[in-house]
């Protein structure tokens, strides 16, 4: 998949920081960024009841046309992406690595082709693996793009918990 430069709407660019905003590349429907985005972030370890509660909220989000923005990396986030795409919802996936070798999963191909999905990254092409640092940068970008954030579960004292505390104070 060949990434192209993506221009963020000005408010999103201000939140993301000009330096990060100028590095963003992606593939898919860039018009999704001009809609109010519902950010979804969750820790890797997540209780089953929280996962089920979150999946129960999904049909309503899709029905009202919410565009979900997330890294879709933790197991809960991955389940949400699969469910959103199955329900013909719309999503913006933020990668924590470069995109040069990005291969969309089978369930992402049709949504990317039909304008229901956008995949973006602010990571340079030489970043081939997700690290703790690039994951935090990705989550910062998700928070910057989202007009509203849903955090179903955060492990206490995790890097994500610290990031959310920082974000809340901004």
C-alpha positions in Angstrom: 0.0 0.0 0.0 1.5 3.3 -1.1 1.1 6.1 1.5 0.5 9.7 0.4 0.8 12.9 2.5 -2.3 13.7 4.5 -3.3 17.2 5.5 -5.1 17.4 8.8 -7.9 19.9 9.4 -6.4 22.9 11.1 -7.9 22.2 14.6 -6.6 18.7 14.5 -3.2 19.9 13.3 -3.0 22.3 16.2 -3.8 19.6 18.7 -1.4 17.1 17.1 1.4 19.7 17.0 2.6 21.2 13.7 5.7 19.0 13.5 3.7 15.7 13.8 1.0 17.1 11.5 3.4 17.7 8.7 4.7 14.1 8.8 1.4 12.4 8.5 0.9 10.0 5.5 -1.9 7.6 4.9 -4.1 5.6 2.5 -7.8 5.6 2.2 -10.5 8.3 2.7 -9.0 11.5 4.1 -12.4 13.2 4.3 -13.1 11.1 7.4 -10.7 13.4 9.3 -13.0 16.4 8.8 -15.8 14.7 10.8 -16.0 14.6 14.6 -13.9 11.5 15.5 -14.7 9.2 18.4 -11.3 8.2 19.9 -11.0 4.7 21.4 -8.0 3.8 23.6 -7.7 0.8 25.9 -4.9 -1.1 27.7 -3.7 -4.4 26.3 -5.0 -6.4 29.3 -8.7 -5.8 29.6 -11.4 -7.7 31.6 -13.9 -9.6 29.4 -16.9 -7.7 30.8 -15.4 -4.4 29.7 -14.8 -5.8 26.2 -18.5 -7.0 26.0 -19.8 -3.6 27.3 -17.7 -1.8 24.7 -18.9 -4.1 21.9 -22.5 -3.5 23.1 -22.0 0.3 22.5 -20.8 -0.3 18.9 -24.1 -0.7 17.0 -25.3 2.7 18.3 -22.0 4.4 17.3 -22.2 2.9 13.8 -25.9 3.7 13.5 -25.4 7.4 14.2 -22.5 7.5 11.8 -19.6 8.0 14.3 -16.1 7.6 12.8 -13.9 5.7 15.3 -10.2 6.7 15.5 -7.8 4.4 17.3 -4.6 2.5 16.9 -6.8 -0.6 16.9 -3.8 -2.4 18.5 -4.9 -3.8 21.9 -7.2 -6.9 21.8 -10.2 -4.7 22.7 -9.4 -2.2 20.0 -8.9 -5.0 17.4 -12.4 -6.4 18.3 -13.9 -3.0 17.9 -12.3 -2.5 14.5 -13.6 -5.9 13.2 -17.1 -5.2 14.5 -17.2 -1.6 13.1 -16.1 -2.8 9.6 -18.5 -5.8 9.7 -21.3 -3.4 10.4 -20.3 -1.1 7.5 -19.1 1.6 10.0 -16.2 4.0 9.4 -12.8 4.1 11.0 -9.4 5.9 11.1 -6.6 3.5 12.0 -3.4 5.2 13.4 -0.3 3.1 13.1 2.7 3.3 15.5 5.2 2.5 12.7 5.9 3.6 9.2 3.6 2.7 6.4 5.8 1.7 3.5 5.2 -2.0 4.0 1.7 -1.8 5.3 -0.5 -4.7 4.2 -4.2 -4.1 5.0 -5.9 -7.1 6.6 -8.5 -8.9 4.5 -11.3 -7.1 6.4 -9.8 -3.7 5.7 -9.5 -3.9 1.9 -13.1 -3.3 1.0 -13.6 -0.4 3.5 -10.3 1.2 2.3 -11.5 0.9 -1.3 -15.0 2.2 -0.7 -14.2 5.3 1.5 -15.1 3.9 4.9 -11.6 3.7 6.2 -8.3 5.7 6.5 -5.0 4.4 7.7 -2.5 7.0 8.8 0.9 7.4 10.6 3.2 10.1 11.7 6.1 7.7 12.0 8.9 7.9 9.4 9.1 5.0 6.8 12.2 3.5 8.5 10.2 2.7 11.7 9.2 -0.9 10.9 8.1 -2.1 14.4 5.9 -0.7 17.1 7.8 0.3 20.2 6.6 1.6 23.5 7.6 5.1 22.4 5.9 4.9 19.0 2.8 3.5 20.6 2.6 6.5 23.0 3.1 8.8 20.0 0.3 7.0 18.2 -2.0 7.4 21.2 -1.1 11.1 21.4 -2.2 11.5 17.8 -5.4 9.5 18.4 -6.2 11.9 21.3 -5.3 15.0 19.2 -7.6 13.9 16.4 -10.6 12.8 18.6 -13.4 15.3 19.4 -14.5 12.8 22.1 -12.6 10.0 23.7 -13.8 6.6 25.1 -11.4 4.8 27.4 -13.1 1.5 28.3 -10.1 0.3 30.4 -6.7 1.5 31.5 -4.2 -0.5 33.5 -3.3 1.5 36.7 0.2 3.0 36.5 0.6 2.1 32.8 2.2 4.5 30.3 -1.3 4.9 28.8 -2.6 6.0 32.3 0.1 8.6 32.5 -0.6 9.8 28.9 -4.3 10.2 29.6 -3.5 12.1 32.8 -1.2 14.5 30.7 -3.8 14.9 28.1 -6.5 15.7 30.6 -4.4 18.5 32.0 -3.8 20.2 28.6 
